[in-house]
């Protein structure tokens, strides 16, 4: 019973991420920069400007990875998900529809 609840919550989270990709990337960026600032603030030998630059770079790398992941998910959904069925009617091409 607990396994089915876990699966449904994981599936619902996955569906939310698929439906709100940019919001998920933004939340990941915000948590990444917050975590990086928190980590860098524990390093006493660094200047404040260097800490902020490092936090921005870590968050930027995390965001690029998240955007790449979102692109892979979008590609997969277009090839074999609901979106493939939804867009299939628009992609039907009649080879004899052109005029001579």
C-alpha positions, -999 to 999 in steps of 0.1 A, spaced: 0 0 0 28 24 9 45 16 -24 15 26 -44 12 59 -25 49 65 -32 45 58 -68 15 81 -72 33 109 -54 64 104 -76 42 103 -107 23 134 -96 56 152 -90 69 141 -124 37 154 -140 41 187 -123 77 191 -134 67 182 -170 39 207 -169 59 235 -153 94 230 -166 106 266 -164 92 270 -129 110 239 -118 142 252 -134 137 285 -116 131 268 -82 162 247 -88 182 278 -96 170 295 -64 178 265 -42 212 262 -59 222 298 -54 208 297 -18 227 265 -10 259 278 -26 258 310 -7 252 292 25 282 269 18 305 297 6 296 318 37 311 290 58 345 296 41 361 324 61 392 329 39 372 342 9 361 377 2 324 385 -1 326 393 -38 343 360 -45 317 341 -25 289 357 -45 307 350 -78 312 314 -69 275 311 -58 264 325 -92 286 302 -111 274 271 -92 238 281 -97 244 288 -134 260 254 -139 230 238 -121 206 257 -142 223 247 -174 221 210 -163 184 215 -154 177 231 -188 194 202 -206 173 178 -185 142 197 -194 151 195 -231 156 157 -228 122 153 -211 105 175 -237 121 155 -265 110 122 -249 75 135 -244 71 146 -280 83 113 -292 64 89 -270 40 107 -247 7 124 -246 21 153 -267 30 129 -295 -7 119 -297 -18 155 -293 4 169 -321 1 139 -344 -29 154 -362 -9 185 -370 20 166 -384 1 145 -410 16 153 -443 -1 146 -476 26 140 -502 2 150 -531 -10 183 -515 15 205 -535 5 221 -568 25 216 -599 
